[in-house]
């Protein structure tokens, strides 16, 4: 652990002025949603500004280990040997549907509820660093992805085709949009970092990968959580693997058995090894400690029950601000400025797309079942989008 002489982590405690300022800085989320719908013809209604397209969604189970790091012990979900049923989701990163062979992040959402009915969401991406160092830069990136959504080269194929030329068109427009917002130098650095992070997906045969959260506070300590596959089975995909190859591979995988991850806590050490200011730098994690097992249970993706869980994962909202920071649950805001911005931005995104209100599915976390009333509402919402031609997951479903 860090020596006493080394710089220590100081949590961000926002006041009312901070919350207003940050809220103003992320207010453009609503406009970005409208831009995405206007520019991408497969979006027929406002949707997520990030992680819009769903690769997989189902019931998920967290089994907490008996032995836990001291800061986590007894806080929120982390009761020794506790078992929590929740909703899991795997997605692509940007806010519009696209081929799964495109450069992009992959995201994981795990939504649970404590025994005291406090919602806890674990949100992670398949890279150990954040896309940008500040939330203001990240809003610029979201603006740019919205402005480049649906870009195509003339007389070249569109949605549903494995088309490298449209990737070039999108990347060109993304670079131009970033340049207009950040200037050439900063845009160039940002695009290089994003490319390094997102190119992994191009060379992936599966979404069964390692995922990292942002910085979290728990029990007076800072750290990150990471989901690590029990087996490293990612490899270079076959030539022309198909535009839905990650979705199809996950469906096969979950039909054959449980999809299992080990959950680890990576404790903050010091700014040199675990930076909290330069978020685009990776953390050292040789000291990570296991805290549990996350399991997407075996299921038949074509069954009616599995479809309902997938619709629930798509229609519900999640928020990185859904977290328990201390045993008394007395800290109500994330402990970083970036985290506060994400909390506000996610809330705005959910309001803008009319996400399913939590009251509809609170009982799911306690029973592990989708009741008749919720089932009817999920079917209604999905049918409405299907009729409109809105794309948010694989048409094969």
C-alpha positions as CSV (number, residue, x, y, z in Angstrom):
1,X,0.0,0.0,0.0
2,X,1.0,3.7,-0.3
3,X,3.6,5.1,2.1
4,X,2.5,7.9,4.4
5,X,4.8,10.3,2.6
6,X,3.1,9.7,-0.7
7,X,0.3,12.0,-1.9
8,X,-3.0,10.7,-0.7
9,X,-6.4,10.7,-2.4
10,X,-8.9,13.5,-1.4
11,X,-12.5,12.9,-2.3
12,X,-14.5,15.6,-4.1
13,X,-17.4,16.9,-2.0
14,X,-19.5,19.1,-4.2
15,X,-21.6,21.9,-2.8
16,X,-24.7,23.4,-4.5
17,X,-22.7,25.7,-6.7
18,X,-20.5,22.8,-7.9
19,X,-23.6,20.7,-8.7
20,X,-25.2,23.6,-10.7
21,X,-21.9,24.3,-12.6
22,X,-21.4,20.6,-13.5
23,X,-25.1,20.3,-14.4
24,X,-24.8,23.2,-16.8
25,X,-21.6,21.7,-18.3
26,X,-23.4,18.4,-19.2
27,X,-26.8,19.9,-20.1
28,X,-26.1,19.3,-23.8
29,X,-26.9,15.6,-23.3
30,X,-30.5,16.4,-24.4
31,X,-29.4,18.1,-27.6
32,X,-27.0,15.2,-28.4
33,X,-29.9,12.8,-28.1
34,X,-31.8,14.9,-30.7
35,X,-28.8,15.1,-33.0
36,X,-28.4,11.3,-33.0
37,X,-32.0,10.8,-34.0
38,X,-31.8,13.4,-36.7
39,X,-28.6,12.1,-38.2
40,X,-29.1,8.3,-37.9
41,X,-32.1,6.8,-39.8
42,X,-32.1,3.7,-37.6
43,X,-32.9,5.8,-34.5
44,X,-36.6,6.7,-34.5
45,X,-36.7,7.9,-30.9
46,X,-34.3,9.4,-28.4
47,X,-32.0,6.7,-26.9
48,X,-28.9,6.5,-24.8
49,X,-26.2,9.0,-25.7
50,X,-23.6,6.3,-25.0
51,X,-23.9,2.5,-24.9
52,X,-27.0,2.6,-27.1
53,X,-26.7,-0.8,-28.9
54,X,-27.3,-3.9,-26.8
55,X,-25.2,-7.0,-27.4
56,X,-26.7,-9.0,-24.5
57,X,-29.1,-8.5,-21.6
58,X,-30.2,-10.9,-19.0
59,X,-30.5,-11.8,-15.4
60,X,-27.2,-11.6,-13.5
61,X,-26.1,-12.9,-10.1
62,X,-23.4,-11.6,-7.8
63,X,-22.0,-13.9,-5.1
64,X,-19.8,-12.0,-2.7
65,X,-16.7,-13.6,-1.3
66,X,-16.4,-14.5,2.4
67,X,-13.1,-12.6,2.8
68,X,-13.2,-8.9,1.7
69,X,-10.8,-5.9,1.7
70,X,-11.4,-3.9,4.9
71,X,-13.0,-0.8,3.2
72,X,-15.6,-2.9,1.4
73,X,-16.6,-5.2,4.3
74,X,-20.2,-4.7,5.2
75,X,-20.8,-1.7,2.8
76,X,-23.6,-1.8,0.3
77,X,-23.6,-5.0,-1.7
78,X,-20.4,-6.3,0.0
79,X,-21.8,-8.4,2.9
80,X,-19.7,-11.6,3.1
81,X,-21.3,-14.5,1.3
82,X,-24.2,-12.4,0.2
83,X,-26.0,-13.3,-3.1
84,X,-27.7,-10.6,-5.2
85,X,-29.9,-11.1,-8.3
86,X,-29.9,-8.2,-10.7
87,X,-29.9,-7.2,-14.4
88,X,-26.9,-7.4,-16.6
89,X,-26.2,-5.8,-20.0
90,X,-23.3,-5.8,-22.5
91,X,-23.2,-3.1,-25.1
92,X,-21.3,-1.2,-27.7
93,X,-20.0,2.2,-26.6
94,X,-21.4,5.0,-28.9
95,X,-24.9,6.4,-29.0
96,X,-26.1,4.9,-32.2
97,X,-26.3,1.4,-33.8
98,X,-23.4,0.2,-35.9
99,X,-21.6,-2.9,-37.1
100,X,-20.0,-4.8,-34.2
101,X,-16.7,-4.9,-36.2
102,X,-16.3,-1.1,-36.0
103,X,-13.8,0.5,-33.6
104,X,-15.7,1.1,-30.4
105,X,-15.7,0.5,-26.7
106,X,-17.7,-2.3,-25.2
107,X,-19.6,-1.7,-22.0
108,X,-20.9,-3.7,-19.1
109,X,-23.8,-2.8,-16.8
110,X,-24.6,-4.7,-13.6
111,X,-27.6,-3.4,-11.7
112,X,-28.4,-4.7,-8.2
113,X,-30.2,-3.7,-5.0
114,X,-29.0,-4.0,-1.4
115,X,-31.0,-5.7,1.4
116,X,-32.0,-2.2,2.4
117,X,-33.3,-1.5,-1.1
118,X,-30.5,0.8,-2.1
119,X,-29.8,0.6,-5.8
120,X,-26.1,-0.1,-6.8
121,X,-25.0,-0.1,-10.4
122,X,-21.6,-1.3,-11.6
123,X,-20.8,0.3,-15.0
124,X,-17.6,-0.5,-16.8
125,X,-15.9,-0.5,-20.2
126,X,-13.4,-2.8,-21.8
127,X,-10.4,-0.5,-21.2
128,X,-8.6,0.3,-18.0
129,X,-8.5,4.1,-18.7
130,X,-11.2,6.7,-19.2
131,X,-11.8,8.1,-22.7
132,X,-11.0,11.7,-21.5
133,X,-9.5,13.4,-18.5
134,X,-12.5,15.7,-17.8
135,X,-16.2,15.5,-18.2
136,X,-16.1,18.7,-20.4
137,X,-13.9,16.9,-22.9
138,X,-16.1,13.9,-22.8
139,X,-19.2,16.0,-23.6
140,X,-17.2,17.2,-26.6
141,X,-16.6,13.6,-27.6
142,X,-20.3,12.8,-27.3
143,X,-21.1,15.9,-29.5
144,X,-18.7,14.6,-32.1
145,X,-20.0,11.1,-32.1
146,X,-23.5,12.5,-32.6
147,X,-22.4,14.7,-35.4
148,X,-20.7,11.8,-37.1
149,X,-23.5,9.3,-36.6
150,X,-24.8,7.7,-39.8
151,X,-21.9,9.0,-41.9
152,X,-21.5,7.1,-45.2
153,X,-19.5,7.4,-48.4
154,X,-21.6,8.0,-51.5
155,X,-22.7,4.8,-53.4
156,X,-21.3,2.6,-50.6
157,X,-23.5,0.2,-48.6
158,X,-25.3,1.1,-45.3
159,X,-26.6,-0.6,-42.1
160,X,-26.5,-4.4,-42.2
161,X,-23.5,-4.6,-44.5
162,X,-19.9,-5.3,-43.5
163,X,-18.5,-2.1,-44.8
164,X,-15.0,-0.7,-44.0
165,X,-15.6,2.4,-46.1
166,X,-18.4,3.7,-43.9
167,X,-16.0,3.3,-40.9
168,X,-13.6,5.6,-42.7
169,X,-16.4,8.1,-43.3
170,X,-17.5,8.1,-39.7
171,X,-13.9,8.4,-38.4
172,X,-13.3,11.3,-40.8
173,X,-16.4,13.2,-39.6
174,X,-15.6,12.4,-35.9
175,X,-12.1,13.9,-36.3
176,X,-13.5,17.0,-38.0
177,X,-16.1,17.4,-35.3
178,X,-13.5,17.0,-32.5
179,X,-11.3,19.5,-34.2
180,X,-14.1,22.1,-34.4
181,X,-14.7,21.7,-30.7
182,X,-11.2,21.2,-29.3
183,X,-8.8,22.6,-31.8
184,X,-6.3,20.4,-33.8
185,X,-3.8,19.6,-31.1
186,X,-6.2,18.5,-28.4
187,X,-8.5,16.8,-30.9
188,X,-5.5,14.9,-32.3
189,X,-4.4,13.7,-28.9
190,X,-8.0,12.7,-27.9
191,X,-8.6,10.9,-31.2
192,X,-5.3,9.0,-30.8
193,X,-6.3,7.9,-27.3
194,X,-9.8,6.9,-28.3
195,X,-8.5,4.9,-31.3
196,X,-6.0,3.1,-29.1
197,X,-8.8,2.2,-26.7
198,X,-11.5,1.3,-29.2
199,X,-9.5,-0.6,-31.8
200,X,-9.5,-3.6,-29.5
201,X,-13.1,-4.4,-30.5
202,X,-12.0,-4.7,-34.2
203,X,-9.7,-7.5,-33.2
204,X,-12.1,-9.2,-30.8
205,X,-14.0,-12.4,-31.4
206,X,-16.1,-12.1,-28.2
207,X,-17.5,-9.6,-25.8
208,X,-16.4,-11.9,-22.9
209,X,-13.6,-9.6,-22.0
210,X,-12.2,-7.7,-19.0
211,X,-14.1,-4.6,-18.0
212,X,-13.1,-1.7,-15.6
213,X,-15.2,0.8,-13.7
214,X,-14.3,4.4,-13.1
215,X,-13.0,5.5,-9.7
216,X,-15.3,4.7,-6.8
217,X,-15.3,5.5,-3.1
218,X,-16.2,2.9,-0.5
219,X,-15.4,2.7,3.2
220,X,-13.3,5.8,3.1
221,X,-11.1,4.4,0.3
222,X,-10.8,5.0,-3.5
223,X,-10.5,2.2,-6.0
224,X,-11.9,0.6,-9.1
225,X,-13.7,-2.6,-9.8
226,X,-12.8,-4.9,-12.6
227,X,-14.7,-7.8,-14.1
228,X,-12.3,-10.5,-15.3
229,X,-13.3,-13.6,-17.4
230,X,-12.6,-16.9,-15.7
231,X,-11.0,-18.0,-19.0
232,X,-9.3,-15.7,-21.6
233,X,-11.0,-16.8,-24.8
234,X,-10.7,-13.7,-26.8
235,X,-8.9,-14.1,-30.1
236,X,-8.7,-12.4,-33.5
237,X,-12.0,-12.8,-35.3
238,X,-12.4,-14.8,-38.5
239,X,-12.1,-13.0,-41.8
240,X,-15.4,-11.1,-42.3
241,X,-16.9,-12.4,-39.1
242,X,-20.3,-10.8,-39.7
243,X,-21.8,-7.5,-38.5
244,X,-23.4,-9.1,-35.4
245,X,-20.7,-11.6,-34.5
246,X,-20.3,-10.4,-30.9
247,X,-24.0,-10.7,-30.3
248,X,-24.2,-14.2,-31.9
249,X,-21.1,-15.4,-30.0
250,X,-22.5,-14.3,-26.7
251,X,-25.9,-16.0,-27.4
252,X,-24.1,-19.3,-28.2
253,X,-22.0,-18.9,-25.1
254,X,-24.9,-18.2,-22.7
255,X,-26.9,-21.0,-24.3
256,X,-24.1,-23.5,-23.5
257,X,-23.5,-22.5,-19.9
258,X,-23.1,-19.7,-17.3
259,X,-21.0,-16.7,-18.4
260,X,-18.8,-16.1,-15.4
261,X,-16.5,-13.3,-14.3
262,X,-14.4,-12.8,-11.2
263,X,-14.9,-9.4,-9.6
264,X,-11.8,-7.6,-8.2
265,X,-11.2,-4.4,-6.2
266,X,-8.2,-2.3,-7.2
267,X,-7.3,-0.1,-4.3
268,X,-5.9,3.4,-4.8
269,X,-2.1,3.5,-4.0
270,X,-0.8,7.0,-5.0
271,X,-1.0,9.4,-8.0
272,X,2.0,7.8,-9.7
273,X,0.6,4.3,-9.8
274,X,-3.2,4.9,-9.6
275,X,-3.8,8.4,-10.9
276,X,-7.0,10.2,-10.1
277,X,-6.2,13.4,-12.0
278,X,-5.1,12.0,-15.4
279,X,-8.0,9.7,-16.0
280,X,-6.7,8.6,-19.4
281,X,-3.8,6.8,-17.7
282,X,-4.2,3.2,-16.7
283,X,-3.9,2.1,-13.1
284,X,-1.5,-0.5,-11.8
285,X,-3.4,-3.5,-10.6
286,X,-1.0,-6.2,-9.5
287,X,-2.4,-5.6,-6.0
288,X,-6.0,-6.2,-6.9
289,X,-8.1,-8.3,-4.5
290,X,-10.9,-10.6,-5.4
291,X,-14.3,-9.7,-3.9
292,X,-16.8,-12.0,-5.7
293,X,-18.1,-13.8,-8.7
294,X,-20.6,-12.4,-11.3
295,X,-22.6,-14.8,-13.3
296,X,-24.8,-14.4,-16.3
297,X,-26.8,-17.7,-15.9
298,X,-27.2,-20.2,-18.6
299,X,-30.4,-19.5,-20.6
300,X,-32.0,-20.1,-24.0
301,X,-31.8,-16.7,-25.7
302,X,-34.8,-17.6,-27.9
303,X,-37.1,-18.3,-25.0
304,X,-39.9,-15.9,-24.0
305,X,-38.4,-15.4,-20.5
306,X,-35.0,-14.6,-21.8
307,X,-36.4,-12.1,-24.2
308,X,-38.2,-10.3,-21.4
309,X,-35.0,-10.0,-19.4
310,X,-33.3,-8.6,-22.5
311,X,-36.0,-6.0,-23.0
312,X,-35.8,-5.1,-19.3
313,X,-32.0,-4.5,-19.7
314,X,-32.6,-2.3,-22.7
315,X,-35.5,-0.3,-21.3
316,X,-34.3,0.3,-17.7
317,X,-31.8,3.0,-16.7
318,X,-28.6,2.7,-14.8
319,X,-26.4,5.3,-13.2
320,X,-22.9,5.3,-11.8
321,X,-24.3,7.5,-9.0
322,X,-26.2,4.5,-7.7
323,X,-23.7,3.5,-5.2
324,X,-23.2,3.0,-1.4
325,X,-20.1,4.9,-0.2
326,X,-20.1,4.1,3.5
327,X,-21.9,1.7,5.9
328,X,-24.3,4.4,7.0
329,X,-25.0,5.4,3.3
330,X,-24.4,9.0,4.4
331,X,-22.5,10.2,1.3
332,X,-24.9,11.0,-1.5
333,X,-22.6,12.2,-4.4
334,X,-19.7,10.5,-6.2
335,X,-16.3,11.3,-4.9
336,X,-14.8,12.7,-8.2
337,X,-15.9,15.6,-10.4
338,X,-16.0,13.3,-13.4
339,X,-18.3,10.9,-11.4
340,X,-20.7,13.7,-10.4
341,X,-20.9,14.7,-14.1
342,X,-21.6,11.2,-15.1
343,X,-24.4,10.9,-12.6
344,X,-26.1,14.0,-13.8
345,X,-25.6,13.2,-17.5
346,X,-26.9,9.6,-17.1
347,X,-30.0,11.0,-15.4
348,X,-30.6,13.5,-18.2
349,X,-30.2,10.8,-20.8
350,X,-32.7,8.6,-19.1
351,X,-35.2,11.4,-18.8
352,X,-34.7,12.3,-22.5
353,X,-35.4,8.7,-23.7
354,X,-38.2,7.9,-21.3
355,X,-36.4,5.1,-19.6
356,X,-38.5,2.6,-17.7
357,X,-39.1,4.0,-14.2
358,X,-37.6,2.0,-11.3
359,X,-41.0,1.4,-9.7
360,X,-41.8,-1.1,-12.5
361,X,-38.9,-3.4,-11.7
362,X,-37.9,-2.9,-8.1
363,X,-39.4,-6.2,-7.1
364,X,-37.2,-8.0,-9.7
365,X,-34.1,-7.5,-7.4
366,X,-35.9,-9.3,-4.6
367,X,-37.7,-12.0,-6.4
368,X,-35.5,-12.6,-9.4
369,X,-38.7,-12.8,-11.5
370,X,-40.5,-10.6,-14.0
371,X,-44.2,-10.5,-13.0
372,X,-47.2,-10.3,-15.4
373,X,-47.7,-6.5,-15.2
374,X,-44.0,-5.8,-15.9
375,X,-44.0,-8.3,-18.7
376,X,-46.9,-6.5,-20.4
377,X,-45.2,-3.1,-20.1
378,X,-41.9,-4.5,-21.5
379,X,-43.7,-6.0,-24.5
380,X,-45.6,-2.8,-25.1
381,X,-42.5,-0.7,-25.1
382,X,-40.6,-3.1,-27.3
383,X,-43.5,-3.5,-29.8
384,X,-43.8,0.3,-30.1
385,X,-40.1,0.6,-31.0
386,X,-40.3,-2.3,-33.4
387,X,-43.2,-0.8,-35.2
388,X,-41.4,2.5,-35.5
389,X,-38.3,0.7,-36.9
390,X,-36.0,1.7,-34.0
391,X,-32.8,-0.3,-33.8
392,X,-31.4,-0.9,-30.3
393,X,-30.4,-4.6,-30.5
394,X,-30.0,-7.4,-33.0
395,X,-33.1,-7.7,-35.4
396,X,-32.8,-11.5,-35.0
397,X,-34.3,-11.1,-31.5
